[in-house]
Amino acid sequence: MGGVRIEAIGEVFNLFNARNPWLAFTQTRLVGGAPNADFMQPTAYAGDVGQPEQRMGQVGFRITF
């Protein structure tokens, strides 16, 4: 006969809290005619004030019968 089976599934993004760039990079290529050392370096990170959270998780359940 059939039975009931329950599965729990959990996922976590950025569990160890690494800094993740968030859509903001220095775009000034030259400063006073000289190359900008910060060109294309991130200026904002996920989790900074006004930015989305860095750590996210989700839990799901599956019931099979």
mmCIF file of the C-alpha atoms, coordinates in Angstrom:
data_MODEL
# 
_entry.id   MODEL 
# 
loop_
_atom_site.group_PDB 
_atom_site.id 
_atom_site.type_symbol 
_atom_site.label_atom_id 
_atom_site.label_alt_id 
_atom_site.label_comp_id 
_atom_site.label_asym_id 
_atom_site.label_entity_id 
_atom_site.label_seq_id 
_atom_site.pdbx_PDB_ins_code 
_atom_site.Cartn_x 
_atom_site.Cartn_y 
_atom_site.Cartn_z 
_atom_site.occupancy 
_atom_site.B_iso_or_equiv 
_atom_site.pdbx_formal_charge 
_atom_site.auth_seq_id 
_atom_site.auth_comp_id 
_atom_site.auth_asym_id 
_atom_site.auth_atom_id 
_atom_site.pdbx_PDB_model_num 
ATOM 1  C CA . MET A 1 1  ? 0.000  0.000  0.000   1.00 0.00 ? 1  MET A CA 1 
ATOM 2  C CA . GLY A 1 2  ? 0.942  3.608  -0.313  1.00 0.00 ? 2  GLY A CA 1 
ATOM 3  C CA . GLY A 1 3  ? 2.486  5.614  2.448   1.00 0.00 ? 3  GLY A CA 1 
ATOM 4  C CA . VAL A 1 4  ? 3.132  9.234  3.232   1.00 0.00 ? 4  VAL A CA 1 
ATOM 5  C CA . ARG A 1 5  ? 6.613  10.672 2.881   1.00 0.00 ? 5  ARG A CA 1 
ATOM 6  C CA . ILE A 1 6  ? 7.667  14.153 4.056   1.00 0.00 ? 6  ILE A CA 1 
ATOM 7  C CA . GLU A 1 7  ? 10.884 15.850 2.937   1.00 0.00 ? 7  GLU A CA 1 
ATOM 8  C CA . ALA A 1 8  ? 12.322 19.081 4.340   1.00 0.00 ? 8  ALA A CA 1 
ATOM 9  C CA . ILE A 1 9  ? 14.583 21.168 2.106   1.00 0.00 ? 9  ILE A CA 1 
ATOM 10 C CA . GLY A 1 10 ? 16.663 24.143 3.276   1.00 0.00 ? 10 GLY A CA 1 
ATOM 11 C CA . GLU A 1 11 ? 18.961 26.513 1.386   1.00 0.00 ? 11 GLU A CA 1 
ATOM 12 C CA . VAL A 1 12 ? 21.091 29.421 2.568   1.00 0.00 ? 12 VAL A CA 1 
ATOM 13 C CA . PHE A 1 13 ? 22.777 32.057 0.396   1.00 0.00 ? 13 PHE A CA 1 
ATOM 14 C CA . ASN A 1 14 ? 25.958 33.649 1.771   1.00 0.00 ? 14 ASN A CA 1 
ATOM 15 C CA . LEU A 1 15 ? 26.027 31.676 5.013   1.00 0.00 ? 15 LEU A CA 1 
ATOM 16 C CA . PHE A 1 16 ? 29.505 32.953 5.948   1.00 0.00 ? 16 PHE A CA 1 
ATOM 17 C CA . ASN A 1 17 ? 28.653 36.618 5.228   1.00 0.00 ? 17 ASN A CA 1 
ATOM 18 C CA . ALA A 1 18 ? 31.097 37.348 2.391   1.00 0.00 ? 18 ALA A CA 1 
ATOM 19 C CA . ARG A 1 19 ? 30.892 40.875 0.965   1.00 0.00 ? 19 ARG A CA 1 
ATOM 20 C CA . ASN A 1 20 ? 28.941 40.834 -2.313  1.00 0.00 ? 20 ASN A CA 1 
ATOM 21 C CA . PRO A 1 21 ? 29.091 43.823 -4.696  1.00 0.00 ? 21 PRO A CA 1 
ATOM 22 C CA . TRP A 1 22 ? 25.673 45.315 -5.407  1.00 0.00 ? 22 TRP A CA 1 
ATOM 23 C CA . LEU A 1 23 ? 25.216 47.105 -8.772  1.00 0.00 ? 23 LEU A CA 1 
ATOM 24 C CA . ALA A 1 24 ? 27.402 50.120 -7.909  1.00 0.00 ? 24 ALA A CA 1 
ATOM 25 C CA . PHE A 1 25 ? 30.867 50.487 -9.381  1.00 0.00 ? 25 PHE A CA 1 
ATOM 26 C CA . THR A 1 26 ? 33.264 53.416 -9.902  1.00 0.00 ? 26 THR A CA 1 
ATOM 27 C CA . GLN A 1 27 ? 32.827 54.379 -13.548 1.00 0.00 ? 27 GLN A CA 1 
ATOM 28 C CA . THR A 1 28 ? 35.288 57.277 -13.813 1.00 0.00 ? 28 THR A CA 1 
ATOM 29 C CA . ARG A 1 29 ? 38.121 55.994 -15.972 1.00 0.00 ? 29 ARG A CA 1 
ATOM 30 C CA . LEU A 1 30 ? 40.435 59.017 -15.736 1.00 0.00 ? 30 LEU A CA 1 
ATOM 31 C CA . VAL A 1 31 ? 41.094 61.418 -12.850 1.00 0.00 ? 31 VAL A CA 1 
ATOM 32 C CA . GLY A 1 32 ? 42.984 64.547 -13.875 1.00 0.00 ? 32 GLY A CA 1 
ATOM 33 C CA . GLY A 1 33 ? 44.208 62.812 -17.055 1.00 0.00 ? 33 GLY A CA 1 
ATOM 34 C CA . ALA A 1 34 ? 45.659 59.850 -15.134 1.00 0.00 ? 34 ALA A CA 1 
ATOM 35 C CA . PRO A 1 35 ? 44.094 56.388 -14.902 1.00 0.00 ? 35 PRO A CA 1 
ATOM 36 C CA . ASN A 1 36 ? 41.767 55.945 -11.919 1.00 0.00 ? 36 ASN A CA 1 
ATOM 37 C CA . ALA A 1 37 ? 42.995 53.109 -9.680  1.00 0.00 ? 37 ALA A CA 1 
ATOM 38 C CA . ASP A 1 38 ? 39.407 52.597 -8.444  1.00 0.00 ? 38 ASP A CA 1 
ATOM 39 C CA . PHE A 1 39 ? 37.906 52.152 -11.930 1.00 0.00 ? 39 PHE A CA 1 
ATOM 40 C CA . MET A 1 40 ? 35.253 49.378 -11.891 1.00 0.00 ? 40 MET A CA 1 
ATOM 41 C CA . GLN A 1 41 ? 35.736 48.734 -8.165  1.00 0.00 ? 41 GLN A CA 1 
ATOM 42 C CA . PRO A 1 42 ? 32.525 48.182 -6.157  1.00 0.00 ? 42 PRO A CA 1 
ATOM 43 C CA . THR A 1 43 ? 31.211 51.117 -4.124  1.00 0.00 ? 43 THR A CA 1 
ATOM 44 C CA . ALA A 1 44 ? 28.206 49.402 -2.516  1.00 0.00 ? 44 ALA A CA 1 
ATOM 45 C CA . TYR A 1 45 ? 27.708 45.944 -1.080  1.00 0.00 ? 45 TYR A CA 1 
ATOM 46 C CA . ALA A 1 46 ? 24.625 43.869 -0.351  1.00 0.00 ? 46 ALA A CA 1 
ATOM 47 C CA . GLY A 1 47 ? 23.739 44.373 3.305   1.00 0.00 ? 47 GLY A CA 1 
ATOM 48 C CA . ASP A 1 48 ? 24.962 47.992 3.438   1.00 0.00 ? 48 ASP A CA 1 
ATOM 49 C CA . VAL A 1 49 ? 22.492 50.640 4.575   1.00 0.00 ? 49 VAL A CA 1 
ATOM 50 C CA . GLY A 1 50 ? 19.762 50.960 1.922   1.00 0.00 ? 50 GLY A CA 1 
ATOM 51 C CA . GLN A 1 51 ? 20.818 47.756 0.142   1.00 0.00 ? 51 GLN A CA 1 
ATOM 52 C CA . PRO A 1 52 ? 19.136 44.333 0.287   1.00 0.00 ? 52 PRO A CA 1 
ATOM 53 C CA . GLU A 1 53 ? 20.244 41.851 2.926   1.00 0.00 ? 53 GLU A CA 1 
ATOM 54 C CA . GLN A 1 54 ? 23.349 39.744 2.423   1.00 0.00 ? 54 GLN A CA 1 
ATOM 55 C CA . ARG A 1 55 ? 22.190 36.477 3.990   1.00 0.00 ? 55 ARG A CA 1 
ATOM 56 C CA . MET A 1 56 ? 19.034 34.847 2.737   1.00 0.00 ? 56 MET A CA 1 
ATOM 57 C CA . GLY A 1 57 ? 17.532 31.450 3.362   1.00 0.00 ? 57 GLY A CA 1 
ATOM 58 C CA . GLN A 1 58 ? 14.504 29.421 2.474   1.00 0.00 ? 58 GLN A CA 1 
ATOM 59 C CA . VAL A 1 59 ? 12.862 26.285 3.778   1.00 0.00 ? 59 VAL A CA 1 
ATOM 60 C CA . GLY A 1 60 ? 10.518 24.046 1.834   1.00 0.00 ? 60 GLY A CA 1 
ATOM 61 C CA . PHE A 1 61 ? 8.545  20.889 2.465   1.00 0.00 ? 61 PHE A CA 1 
ATOM 62 C CA . ARG A 1 62 ? 7.405  18.183 0.076   1.00 0.00 ? 62 ARG A CA 1 
ATOM 63 C CA . ILE A 1 63 ? 4.685  15.716 0.971   1.00 0.00 ? 63 ILE A CA 1 
ATOM 64 C CA . THR A 1 64 ? 4.322  12.634 -1.213  1.00 0.00 ? 64 THR A CA 1 
ATOM 65 C CA . PHE A 1 65 ? 1.427  10.247 -0.809  1.00 0.00 ? 65 PHE A CA 1 
# 
